[in-house]
Amino acid sequence: MRVVGATQMNKTSSRSHAVFTLYTSLKEVDASGKKSQKDACLNIVDLAGSERQEKTKAEGDRLKEGSNINKSLTYLGLVIEKLSSGKKGDHIPYRNS
């Protein structure tokens, strides 16, 4: 479902973010018959690039997309900043992102 669009800087500029999540589970039985399970999750994220209108020369729909891309990257940055601050009780603005 990846979306691309042409700009002056890139003919196939990514216009969307993509998140790929891989879940894996390992179930084992040791020599004594004890069962165990290990679960893991790997997230791979491809973010659309930041857009500067003066460089991309974007107009119309491309300009709107670029503005939305920049806005979503800003909100994502705020979420990461709050999560990494380590302050208990801080509101994390997930909904904005």
GUDODO-652485 format. One record per residue (C-alpha): residue in one letter; x, y, z. Coordinates in pm, 1 decimal, padded with zeros to 6 digits. Example, Ala and Ser with C-alpha at 12.3 -4.5 7.8 and 13.67 -1.06 7.14 Angstrom:
@residuo = a	u = 01230.0	v = -00450.0	w = 00780.0
@residuo = s	u = 01367.0	v = -00106.0	w = 00714.0
***
This chain:
@residuo = m	u = 00000.0	v = 00000.0	w = 00000.0
@residuo = r	u = 00307.0	v = 00229.1	w = -00025.3
@residuo = v	u = 00229.4	v = 00557.6	w = -00197.2
@residuo = v	u = 00483.3	v = 00751.0	w = -00405.7
@residuo = g	u = 00463.6	v = 01076.0	w = -00596.2
@residuo = a	u = 00698.9	v = 01285.6	w = -00806.9
@residuo = t	u = 00860.5	v = 01605.0	w = -00677.7
@residuo = q	u = 01142.8	v = 01815.9	w = -00820.4
@residuo = m	u = 01386.0	v = 01638.2	w = -00587.8
@residuo = n	u = 01271.6	v = 01279.4	w = -00631.3
@residuo = k	u = 01060.2	v = 01112.7	w = -00902.2
@residuo = t	u = 00944.0	v = 00840.1	w = -00661.8
@residuo = s	u = 00921.6	v = 01032.2	w = -00335.5
@residuo = s	u = 00759.7	v = 00828.4	w = -00059.7
@residuo = r	u = 00430.3	v = 00993.2	w = 00035.9
@residuo = s	u = 00347.6	v = 00758.4	w = 00321.1
@residuo = h	u = 00487.7	v = 00594.4	w = 00630.9
@residuo = a	u = 00510.3	v = 00216.4	w = 00652.8
@residuo = v	u = 00527.4	v = -00005.1	w = 00961.4
@residuo = f	u = 00612.3	v = -00372.7	w = 00940.3
@residuo = t	u = 00582.1	v = -00579.8	w = 01257.8
@residuo = l	u = 00722.5	v = -00929.6	w = 01287.3
@residuo = y	u = 00613.2	v = -01148.5	w = 01578.6
@residuo = t	u = 00797.6	v = -01467.6	w = 01658.8
@residuo = s	u = 00760.2	v = -01728.4	w = 01927.8
@residuo = l	u = 00993.8	v = -02006.3	w = 02036.0
@residuo = k	u = 00853.6	v = -02293.9	w = 02236.4
@residuo = e	u = 01096.5	v = -02533.6	w = 02403.4
@residuo = v	u = 01080.9	v = -02838.6	w = 02625.0
@residuo = d	u = 01395.6	v = -02906.3	w = 02826.7
@residuo = a	u = 01529.0	v = -03249.3	w = 02926.1
@residuo = s	u = 01319.3	v = -03252.4	w = 03244.1
@residuo = g	u = 01000.1	v = -03185.9	w = 03046.2
@residuo = k	u = 00965.2	v = -02824.4	w = 03157.5
@residuo = k	u = 00800.3	v = -02612.7	w = 02888.2
@residuo = s	u = 00902.1	v = -02256.7	w = 02814.1
@residuo = q	u = 00813.2	v = -01996.6	w = 02557.6
@residuo = k	u = 01002.5	v = -01690.0	w = 02439.6
@residuo = d	u = 00820.2	v = -01422.6	w = 02241.9
@residuo = a	u = 00974.1	v = -01140.9	w = 02043.5
@residuo = c	u = 00851.6	v = -00852.2	w = 01834.7
@residuo = l	u = 01051.0	v = -00659.2	w = 01574.4
@residuo = n	u = 00918.4	v = -00332.5	w = 01432.1
@residuo = i	u = 01061.7	v = -00198.2	w = 01108.4
@residuo = v	u = 00952.8	v = 00156.0	w = 01026.7
@residuo = d	u = 01000.9	v = 00348.0	w = 00701.5
@residuo = l	u = 00904.6	v = 00712.2	w = 00743.7
@residuo = a	u = 00823.9	v = 00945.7	w = 00458.7
@residuo = g	u = 01093.5	v = 01210.7	w = 00431.2
@residuo = s	u = 01068.0	v = 01563.9	w = 00556.3
@residuo = e	u = 00955.5	v = 01804.7	w = 00284.2
@residuo = r	u = 01083.2	v = 02155.5	w = 00211.5
@residuo = q	u = 00854.8	v = 02328.1	w = -00037.6
@residuo = e	u = 01127.5	v = 02552.3	w = -00179.3
@residuo = k	u = 01335.9	v = 02246.8	w = -00271.1
@residuo = t	u = 01058.6	v = 02014.7	w = -00391.6
@residuo = k	u = 00863.5	v = 02286.2	w = -00577.9
@residuo = a	u = 00550.9	v = 02099.4	w = -00469.8
@residuo = e	u = 00210.0	v = 02238.8	w = -00560.1
@residuo = g	u = -00152.2	v = 02132.2	w = -00508.7
@residuo = d	u = -00194.4	v = 01779.9	w = -00373.3
@residuo = r	u = 00182.8	v = 01727.1	w = -00340.7
@residuo = l	u = 00209.2	v = 02042.4	w = -00127.2
@residuo = k	u = -00075.2	v = 01921.9	w = 00099.3
@residuo = e	u = 00087.1	v = 01579.0	w = 00128.1
@residuo = g	u = 00420.9	v = 01737.5	w = 00216.4
@residuo = s	u = 00257.9	v = 01949.4	w = 00484.1
@residuo = n	u = 00087.6	v = 01643.7	w = 00633.9
@residuo = i	u = 00410.7	v = 01442.8	w = 00620.2
@residuo = n	u = 00594.7	v = 01716.9	w = 00808.9
@residuo = k	u = 00314.6	v = 01747.5	w = 01064.2
@residuo = s	u = 00309.5	v = 01372.5	w = 01131.0
@residuo = l	u = 00689.8	v = 01363.7	w = 01169.8
@residuo = t	u = 00671.4	v = 01653.0	w = 01418.5
@residuo = y	u = 00404.7	v = 01475.6	w = 01625.0
@residuo = l	u = 00601.2	v = 01150.4	w = 01615.6
@residuo = g	u = 00904.7	v = 01342.5	w = 01743.7
@residuo = l	u = 00698.8	v = 01478.8	w = 02033.7
@residuo = v	u = 00583.4	v = 01128.3	w = 02128.0
@residuo = i	u = 00941.2	v = 00996.8	w = 02119.6
@residuo = e	u = 01062.7	v = 01295.8	w = 02322.8
@residuo = k	u = 00800.1	v = 01234.7	w = 02593.8
@residuo = l	u = 00868.0	v = 00860.6	w = 02602.7
@residuo = s	u = 01243.2	v = 00910.3	w = 02633.9
@residuo = s	u = 01220.7	v = 01181.3	w = 02903.5
@residuo = g	u = 01151.1	v = 00916.4	w = 03168.9
@residuo = k	u = 00919.0	v = 01147.9	w = 03361.2
@residuo = k	u = 00640.0	v = 00954.7	w = 03530.7
@residuo = g	u = 00289.1	v = 01083.7	w = 03471.4
@residuo = d	u = 00370.9	v = 01290.6	w = 03161.2
@residuo = h	u = 00094.1	v = 01290.2	w = 02903.8
@residuo = i	u = 00212.4	v = 01110.1	w = 02588.5
@residuo = p	u = 00036.7	v = 01266.4	w = 02285.5
@residuo = y	u = -00016.9	v = 00939.6	w = 02094.1
@residuo = r	u = -00342.3	v = 01057.1	w = 01939.4
@residuo = n	u = -00171.3	v = 01347.5	w = 01759.1
@residuo = s	u = 00070.9	v = 01112.3	w = 01587.8
***
